[in-house]
Amino acid sequence: MSLQNTLTATGLLGCAWWAGDMASMSLYAIPAALQTGPDPKFAIRAWHDVYTRGRATGPGLALATLATLASAAYFRRRDGKTWKHLVVAGVLNMAIVPFTQFMMPTNNTLLAAAGGLKTLSWEQTEVLLGKWKLLNLCRSGLPFLGGLIGIWFTLEEGELSI
């Protein structure tokens, strides 16, 4: 396998992995956290753990994925091959950053509750975690879509095969 193909595969797998990781937080972790009720502190603590782990790994993974896709796009452009689909995949992967900013009011309220600075009722906790779950699931669609676009066009060219 050539360096271009290795970079392409690594970047596209990075998109898929990160999308799946984020989606699993919404599909599995948050519903499990909501089963801890009726005391909100346990659900908030579970969310905080998930959030902290995601915040610790997400930006580095997103940047590494962008770097591999940008490198693959550079080499493909240099060699006269199509490359823009890899840039689109990388940009969609990094679009989680502004989407996260959009989520920050919800995050900040939950972080304040996790830090003991704000007291939430069980009902408020359910609403906030439900909102976070939906927003995070939508956010996971960005790298997923990037990965799909990248894989589709790469396979269309016959550069990689399944």
C-alpha positions as CSV (number, residue, x, y, z in Angstrom):
1,M,0.0,0.0,0.0
2,S,1.4,3.4,-1.0
3,L,1.9,6.3,1.5
4,Q,-1.0,8.1,-0.2
5,N,-3.3,5.2,0.4
6,T,-2.1,4.7,3.9
7,L,-2.8,8.3,4.7
8,T,-6.1,8.3,3.0
9,A,-7.2,5.1,4.8
10,T,-6.0,6.3,8.2
11,G,-7.7,9.7,7.8
12,L,-11.0,8.2,6.7
13,L,-10.9,5.5,9.4
14,G,-10.2,8.3,11.9
15,C,-13.4,10.1,10.7
16,A,-15.4,6.9,11.2
17,W,-13.9,6.0,14.5
18,W,-14.5,9.5,16.0
19,A,-18.0,9.6,14.7
20,G,-18.8,6.3,16.2
21,D,-17.1,7.3,19.5
22,M,-19.2,10.4,19.8
23,A,-22.4,8.7,18.7
24,S,-21.9,6.0,21.4
25,M,-21.8,8.7,24.1
26,S,-25.3,9.7,23.0
27,L,-26.7,6.2,22.2
28,Y,-25.3,4.3,25.2
29,A,-23.6,6.4,27.9
30,I,-26.2,9.1,28.4
31,P,-29.2,6.7,28.5
32,A,-27.2,4.7,31.1
33,A,-26.5,7.8,33.1
34,L,-30.2,8.6,33.0
35,Q,-31.0,5.2,34.6
36,T,-29.2,6.3,37.8
37,G,-32.1,8.6,38.9
38,P,-33.8,10.1,40.8
39,D,-30.8,11.8,42.4
40,P,-29.3,14.0,39.7
41,K,-25.8,14.0,41.1
42,F,-25.1,10.5,39.8
43,A,-26.3,11.2,36.3
44,I,-24.4,14.5,36.2
45,R,-21.3,12.7,37.5
46,A,-21.6,10.1,34.7
47,W,-22.1,12.8,32.1
48,H,-19.1,14.7,33.4
49,D,-16.9,11.6,33.1
50,V,-18.0,11.0,29.5
51,Y,-17.5,14.7,28.7
52,T,-14.1,14.9,30.3
53,R,-12.8,11.8,28.4
54,G,-14.2,13.1,25.1
55,R,-12.6,16.5,25.7
56,A,-9.3,14.9,26.4
57,T,-9.2,12.7,23.3
58,G,-11.4,14.5,20.8
59,P,-9.3,17.5,19.7
60,G,-6.1,15.5,19.2
61,L,-7.9,12.8,17.2
62,A,-9.7,15.5,15.1
63,L,-6.4,17.2,14.4
64,A,-4.5,14.0,13.6
65,T,-7.3,13.0,11.2
66,L,-7.2,16.4,9.5
67,A,-3.4,16.1,9.2
68,T,-3.5,12.7,7.6
69,L,-6.3,13.8,5.2
70,A,-4.5,17.0,4.3
71,S,-1.3,15.1,3.7
72,A,-3.1,12.6,1.5
73,A,-4.8,15.5,-0.4
74,Y,-1.5,17.2,-0.9
75,F,0.1,14.1,-2.4
76,R,-2.9,13.3,-4.6
77,R,-3.0,16.9,-5.9
78,R,0.7,16.8,-6.6
79,D,0.2,13.6,-8.6
80,G,-2.7,15.0,-10.6
81,K,-5.3,12.9,-8.8
82,T,-8.6,14.1,-7.3
83,W,-8.1,15.4,-3.8
84,K,-10.9,17.8,-2.9
85,H,-13.0,15.0,-1.3
86,L,-10.3,14.5,1.3
87,V,-10.3,18.2,2.1
88,V,-14.1,18.1,2.5
89,A,-13.8,15.1,4.8
90,G,-11.2,16.8,6.9
91,V,-13.2,20.0,7.1
92,L,-16.3,18.1,8.1
93,N,-14.3,16.3,10.8
94,M,-13.1,19.6,12.2
95,A,-16.6,21.1,12.0
96,I,-17.1,19.6,15.5
97,V,-15.2,22.6,16.9
98,P,-17.8,25.3,16.0
99,F,-20.6,22.8,16.7
100,T,-19.2,22.3,20.2
101,Q,-19.3,26.1,20.7
102,F,-23.0,25.9,19.8
103,M,-23.4,23.3,22.5
104,M,-21.5,25.3,25.2
105,P,-24.5,26.8,27.0
106,T,-25.8,23.3,27.7
107,N,-22.2,22.1,28.5
108,N,-21.6,25.0,30.9
109,T,-24.8,24.4,32.8
110,L,-24.0,20.7,33.2
111,L,-20.4,21.6,34.1
112,A,-21.6,24.0,36.8
113,A,-23.8,21.3,38.2
114,A,-20.9,18.8,38.1
115,G,-18.7,21.3,40.0
116,G,-21.3,22.0,42.6
117,L,-21.8,25.5,41.5
118,K,-25.4,24.9,40.4
119,T,-28.1,22.7,41.8
120,L,-30.4,20.9,39.3
121,S,-33.6,19.0,39.9
122,W,-34.0,15.5,38.4
123,E,-36.3,17.0,35.8
124,Q,-33.8,19.7,34.8
125,T,-31.1,17.1,34.6
126,E,-33.2,14.9,32.3
127,V,-33.9,17.8,30.0
128,L,-30.3,19.0,29.9
129,L,-28.9,15.5,29.3
130,G,-31.6,14.8,26.7
131,K,-30.6,18.0,24.9
132,W,-26.9,17.2,25.2
133,K,-27.6,13.7,23.9
134,L,-29.3,15.0,20.8
135,L,-26.8,17.8,20.1
136,N,-23.9,15.4,20.5
137,L,-25.5,12.8,18.2
138,C,-26.0,15.6,15.6
139,R,-22.3,16.6,16.1
140,S,-21.2,13.0,15.5
141,G,-22.8,13.2,12.1
142,L,-20.2,15.7,10.9
143,P,-17.2,13.4,10.9
144,F,-19.5,10.5,9.8
145,L,-20.5,12.5,6.7
146,G,-16.9,13.5,6.0
147,G,-15.9,9.9,6.2
148,L,-18.7,8.8,3.9
149,I,-17.8,11.4,1.3
150,G,-14.1,10.5,1.5
151,I,-14.7,6.8,1.2
152,W,-17.3,7.2,-1.6
153,F,-15.0,9.2,-3.9
154,T,-11.9,7.2,-3.0
155,L,-13.6,4.0,-3.9
156,E,-15.1,5.5,-7.0
157,E,-11.6,6.2,-8.3
158,G,-10.6,2.7,-7.6
159,E,-7.6,3.9,-5.5
160,L,-8.7,1.7,-2.6
161,S,-10.7,-1.5,-2.7
162,I,-12.8,-3.2,-0.1
